């Protein structure tokens, strides 16, 4: 008997599954189909303005920096300015994201814009988050040609652009959106929920930022 | 991993005498407890979410075979492979097989307690493959040749100066005079050293906090980002997880995530929560080309349907050990295997046998703190009591303890005799100790009096004091 069969046989013996387990099967099918939401904390259940304010507060509480700009066309300038004030090289890498691509990067002639995955030598990268979660100040990104996963974990500074209307109250709203995009039960290869820059407290429980992932996380919210 | 649980008493004695360890353990007692309380208090729904998380897991355990089948079919549909391992040895062989196929020389690993359970690092090394731990805490203990002493903070027993010594000993390619006096410089050094390892590794191995039946996803929850680099950069990603990690839906995982980080580290949410589903897609510019999941039983299926089933709700947050006065006193290594503290006292005898770990549950004062903070409401003290009963039934305790308990049970079942006997004993002891008010030695109580004096009884038993108090209360009420 294969290991698989032996394990399932033991499980069914322990669970005392009889010949007719249609009721159990029905319970499982119902849960998978309905995906009941459970208890959603009130914290994030707010109108847009307050939700965005909560998102900013929660993100800053976990050492993200947050900036609000009027619209997408202001992003390239904001990125260039950020790198300048932090004394970093004027170069960023991003994926083929349509929202990012449509921005007027050429207007900032001093900024070098590279496209594609990271190989570990980029100081700054820019990604587009499909959603934000106000409850915890979390950003949600997923893999694909548009936003390579390596951009999220290899740079010193990770810049994430999000549209104000994509800031949701809770995780459950994100799942609804993803199901619309990828069909029920389908998922992109990876969904990254990011709540602040990388950190570790493994040395005497002292909190230090920038363990292996980005040392800082900068969020740019576009308002239109 | 080598089990030293049978030596628990000696381990505990050594731990109490270890000043370095005692200094490190004070960090656990202060930091974790306060942080958890602050975030739990800040979320009005926290207690209700604990109920919700418990109910989800209970439902899942009752339908575990069906959710695992669904999970497997979803993984396969997304292009991944599921492997089933009955034992630790099976899991190691499966992982080695995948590594050999890949002709792997080095393997990077995210923090995973289950790979400690199966002794994967030693096994890979014996077979010519170098495993590199990438979580800072795991990296530190790997350099020291030690096992983790805590399930979420594996190097919590190590002090900063020891980390500096280890880094100087191992990182000999770096300048001798470099400054390593701050945690930040130590971290930066580890970051630099490990960076290239992610790219060099042929295979990346992570654990999983959850396996989602609805989507075939594995979920890892981390703060450092090492787990993501480990699973994104090598050509092959292997997930190692145990049966009970399966969870029905994305919504169910969301419920449990709300209590996980809060209970573990006092965060509302960990920095990285990553849902991985299958290998790299056609258009993806990065990510692993192969995705394997090794699902391990190693005794869990046998816990289902027994009085230890509730233990399978455990989400490995570490809150029980963070709040345990015994853990605070002796640390994790004394427990002698990968799972320390109250959860280990229940899980280790279940997985390794009562003959090896039966006395771990004896190291509890039954103060109940572990259960009061467990996000999954696991009745840890109750299950420790079950183990104590089993140990007694199987005659595994030392004969003195057995006769003592037997004698006590004889009286406890006869209340009138019990009261008479205790009254007599207390009276005699009160007379004998009246002059000094304490005993510095007593026959048969050497375990106590060797380390401290026993206060002499004041002449009345608890039952006598209680009935006097009740009488006064009734008189005052009348």
Interface residues (C-beta under 8 A of the other chain):
Chain A: X2 X3 X4 X6 X7 X8 X10 X11 X12 X14 X15 X16 X17 X24 X25 X27 X28 X31 X32 X35 X36 X37 X38 X39 X41 X42 X43 X58 X62 X95 X116 X117 X119 X120 X135 X136 X137 X138 X143 X144 X145 X148 X149 X150 X152 X153 X154 X170 X171 X172 X175 X185 X186 X187 X188 X189 X190 X191 X192 X193 X194 X195 X196 X197 X198 X199 X200 X201 X202 X203 X204 X205 X206 X208 X210 X211 X212 X213 X214
Chain B: X24 X27 X28 X31 X43 X44 X45 X48 X49 X52 X56 X59 X62 X63 X64 X65 X66 X67 X68 X69 X70 X74 X78 X84 X85 X86 X90 X134 X135 X136 X137 X140 X153 X154 X155 X156 X159 X160 X163 X183 X184 X186 X187 X188 X191 X194 X195 X198 X199 X213 X214 X215 X216 X217 X223 X224 X225 X226 X228 X229 X232 X233 X243 X248 X249 X250 X251 X252 X254 X255 X257 X258 X265 X267 X268 X269 X270 X271 X272 X273 X274 X275 X276 X277 X278 X279 X280 X281 X283 X284 X285 X286 X287 X295 X297 X301 X302 X303 X304 X305 X306
